[in-house]
Amino acid sequence: MKSRFVILALVLAKMGSTAWGAEDPARFLAVTTWEATFTRTLQSSGTYTDSVKCVYNWSFSHAGVISSQLELLFPLIWDDAGNTNVSVNLSIQDMGHRTCGDFTETYQASDGPSMMVMPGCGLEIDLARISYRLKPGYVVGPISGTVNGDPFPDSFLIWFPPFQLFTNPIVEPLPASGMILQGSRRYSLSQLDLQDAPVFTIAASGSPIAVEQLKELTGELVLTWSLTPQVEELEVVVQPEGYAEWTPEGNLKQPDQRGNTNRLSARLQKKGGGVPTARATRFDFELLNVSAEPGVCMNFPIVSPSTQPDLKFEFDLNQPEDSGGDTVIVTDDVVGVFADQQGVLTAQAMVSSFDFGAYGEIRVTAYVSGRDPIVGYLKGDPQKRANVPLPKCQPGSHIADIWKERWGVSNLADEADDEDFPEGDSAEFGHLGDGYTLYEEYRGFSENRDHRRLIPLRKEVFIRNDITDGRVTGAILAFKAASLLGVYYELRADEISQFGLMNVNHGHAYSGHPQSGILLKLRQQKLGYSQAVTAVGAIHNSTPGSKLFADIEPKGEPGGLEFSGAEATAIFTLASIGAVAHEIAHCCSVWHHGDLDLGKRRWVMEMLPGGSNELHELPEDTDTPATVLTQICKPDGTRAFLPFEFDKKLIYPRWVAAPQGQHSGDTGCMMCYDVANAYKLDASGKRYVADWLPVAQEHLCTSPAGTGVNQPPNSRHGAADDKRGNCKGQICVNDKYMDAGEHKRE
């Protein structure tokens, strides 16, 4: 990937090796107005006798200031023509006497009561010569004057000597630093030209000027100027398209291709808004602090997930015709938009997203000739931060605000994993969450190549169903309805790891532990039962990570099951839809109602020495130990007649239930066994025979209490065993608690 330093080299090659700096002459291009001040002092006095013996006595004293504003007409040309705010403050004390023989004339002039100034100053800056030219042409008046005490018609004076300006114009070098233009001109009155006479008042008629003898004048005219620039304050506002609603996407069909895009717009404007005079020569769009999450979402692709940046600029989406400029230079993380000599006010760039959790920051910089680079800010951002987060998100978060707002979780951190619905064992043990952090739920998962952002208000679990039998789907849906968990069950084989892991592509806001889904596999060999297989060393019924997979029997007879002690996992055939739901529940920390059933037994009539018979109850696969059955009854206590009483060779298989065993508690619960055809009530040799009455097992119980045939006072199997029952309250799917001792319910 090319870095932003590469584009710098490209820019320098295009623009030349000199970058604009604050002290470059072009900085004057930013000036819109000059606050101008011009001062004037003139002092002269003396006596002169001409060739005809006329004597001239004079005294001139001028002191004043003109204030004006020079506005921009064209680039680097300013003028105050038409400016009505030009002011003058001028004091004039002039007197001249001319005496020829007995004839004397006296001339006096003073500042008038309502003097004005006619604007007329221009300023031009030549960047090539690094100089400026000032062209003042101010005329001030009316001036009060008298001749021999009689009022003289209103007259005016010119502030700068016009002939001197023509022959020696004011051309000065630009300051090496700063932007204030100031200087002065000192004119010896004796060196002025007759065409400069308008700088004097009527009192000059009593001076050598009257006989064109300016060289006889004493004193000087001192003129100064000081021009302070007003620079147009500029800013750049940045607006990602649909910013408030935009969320990033990846591409599940082609993970190396973009998922969606966002058009970034930048506008150069006056500070606070408005069209500026200045134009930008270049806009740079940069991507900073970009995520590089593995893959495109949490579980895809699992094999060789890309760790390339999740946000990029692509060449084909950033062409000149789409950018607002004349030339575009594109790298993965920078787009440079260049304008011709006219400059531009706006520019655009298109950023591409390659991940459903992509995040980064945008920095836009405008370059205006003669100014420091102007870094943009998000439109409407009161803090005017230089880096604009994409997507729109809170400081410290990388989750789009719109997603958080939709679910009412704006106050949660990206690392949060504290859902308490459905409550499960969080009520008893405080086991909150589902193993996926808020960011991971936002980034989402692939399910059958459809993207799923999870619901952050509920616990959720994933199931890879490798079985096409529709009854399995029905069982999953039954479990979903009973547990109230969010259940996603259409995973493809490549959307879950071979070990059942779901957060394989973890990165930002990782929970710190692997989180598993549930694997449902169809066993090829018929064994007569289904089984959720526990991982070595794991608690036998804990969170999904405690199970390797649920091994489902392809076919079987009702009642075909296997149980081998308190630590064994429930094993059912596919004959019952509840069996698969039952196995899924085991993968979510739910245990049987008890483990005290005798299980599979054989009833055999044995011939004793002496010719008598004795009914023995034997384990399924061995002949010991044998229990002597003393009485076989119906549930009402009356004697039951069995086939082996007539055929001594018959072996009569039974599943014998017991109090607080697998058949105890709520008979409508998915975790209650439904295969017993015999049971005992105590430790005696008395047995009862009765087929299990079919009950819809479609819920998870909320109490150990017995229902149906287990309901007092004539309960067959009693309430669930200690720590059992309340199956809904046992649910925990967060592998953070896979080894929690509370899940051991033996």
C-alpha positions, 0 to 999 in steps of 0.5 A: 500500500502506498503511504501518504508520503508517496503522494507527497513526492507525487505532489512535489513533482507536480507542483515543483519542489517549493511548498507554500509557506507562511512567508512566501509572497503569495501569502498576500493573495489571502488579503481581502481588505487593507486598513490604510493610514496616510499621514502628512506633515509640511513645515516651511517658513521664510522670506524671499525677494524677487528680481523686482524687489517684491518681498515674500514672507510665508509660514506653512504648517500642515499635520494630518491623517487619512484613514481608508479601506482598500478593497480587493478588486482583482487578485493582488489589486486593491482600491478604495474607489467608491469607499464612503468610509474614508476619513481625514483629520487635517490641521492647516495653518498657512499664511503668505505676504507679498509686498511690492512697493506700497502694495501688500497682499495677505493670504491665509488658509486653514482647515475647513469646518467640514473637510472631506477626502475624495478616495483615490488610492490603489495598491498592486502587488507583484509576486514575481518582483516581490514588490508592491506599488502604491498609487495614492491620489487623495484630494482634500477639501474644502479649505478655508482661505482669505485674501486680504481678509476677504473669503476666497472660494473653496479650494482643495489640496492634493495629499501626495505630489502628483509629478513626483509620483509620476516620475518616481512612483512608490514601488517598495519591496514586500516585507520578508516577514509579516504582511504590514506594508509601511513606508514614507516619502520625504520631499524637500520643498525646494525640489518640487516641480511646479506641477506639484503645486497642488500640495499647497494652499492659497497661502502659497501665493504669498511665497516664491511659488507665485513666481515659480521659484520653488527652489527658494522654499525651505522645509519638507513634505513628509508623507507616511503610509501604513497598510494593515491587511485583513485576511479572509478567514477560511475554513474547510467543512467535511461532509461524508454522505449520509453520515448519520445513517452510514454503516460499513459493509464487507462483501461476503460473496467476494471478500477481497472486493468492497462492500459499500462506499461513502462519498466524502465532500469538502468545501472551502468557505469563509469562517462561519459560512459564505463563499470566499474570494480565495480558491483552493489549488488542492484538496487532500483526503487522508485515511488515518487510524484505519482498522484491519480486522481479520476477514470481513466479519467475525466468522468469515472467511475463516481460512486465510482471512485478510488483514488489509486495511478495512477502508481504502481509496480505490483508483476506479472510484476516484477519477477527475470527473468525480472529484471536482478537480482537474487532476487526481492522484490516488493511493490506498490512504490518500486522494489528492485533488488538484485544480487548475489556475482557477482553483476550486471551492469543493472536492470529493473523494470516494472511500470504500469499505471492506469490512462490516466493522470497518472504522477509521478517521478522515482528515481533509486538508485544503491548500490555498496559495499564500496560506498555511494548509487548512485542515477541515472539520466535520460539518456541524461539529462544535469542537471542530475536530480535525479527524472525522471518524468514519462511521459516525461514532462516539469518542472511544467507540468504533461502533456506528452511532446509528446502530447503538441508537437503534437498540438503545445502547449508546451508553455501552462500551464496545467491550460490553457483554452484559445482556441479561435476557433471557435471564438464564443463570445470570439471576442465580450466578450473575453469568451475564452476556453471550460471549460476544462483545458489543462491537463483535455483535455490531460487526456481525456474522455470516449466516448462509452468506447473509450478514447478521448484526446481532441484537445487543439486548439478548443473548444469542447462540449459533448452530451449525446444522449438518442435517437435512432432516426437517425435524431437526430444524423444527427442534431448533425452532422449538428450543429457540421458542422455549429458551428465548435465546436468539438462535442462528441455525443456517450456518454453512460449513465454512462459517464456523471453525472445525472446532465450533469457534465463532469469533475466529476473526476477533480483533477490536474489543475482543472478549478475551476468550473463544466463543463457540457455536453448537455443531449438530452432526448426523452420525453415519453409524446407527447406535440407537441414540443421539449424544452431545459429546463433551470435550475432554476435561470439560464440565459435562453440561456447560456452555457451547464450548464444553461440547465437541458436537451433538452426534445425532442418530440417523434412525432409531426406535422410540425409547432408544437411548443410553445412559451411563451414570450421573456424569453422562450426557443425555442421549436420545434418538431422532424419533422425538423432535424434543430429543434434538432440542434436548441435546441443544439445551445440554450445550447451553448448560442445562442438565437433566431433572435428575440422574437416579433412574435405573435406566435400561434393565432386563427382567428375566424369570430364573429357575431356582434349585427345587423347581421354583421361579424368581424374577430378576432385574439385570443390567442391560449388558451383564448378569450382575448385579441381580435384583430380585423383584418381589412384585410387579404392579400397575400404577393403581397397585393391582397386580400386573400380568407379564408375558414371561409368566407364560414363557419362561425364556422371554427377556423383558427389556425395561427402562426403570425410572426412579424418584428424582431421576431423569423422568422427574419434575415437569413432564412438559419440559424438554429435559424430562425423559419420556421413555420409561415403561417401568418405575420404582418408588422405593428401595424394595423389589416392587416395580410398577409398569406403565407406558409413559403418557405422551406429553408435548415437551415444548418448553423449559421448566421454571421450577423443580415441581412435578407436573402431570404424572409427577404431580402430587399427591400420586407422583410417580417420579417426584420433583426434580433432584437438588440443583435440577429443574428450573431448566430455563434458569440454568441457561448459560451460553457465554464461554467465559463461564465454561469452567464455572463451578456453578455449572456442576450440578451432580 
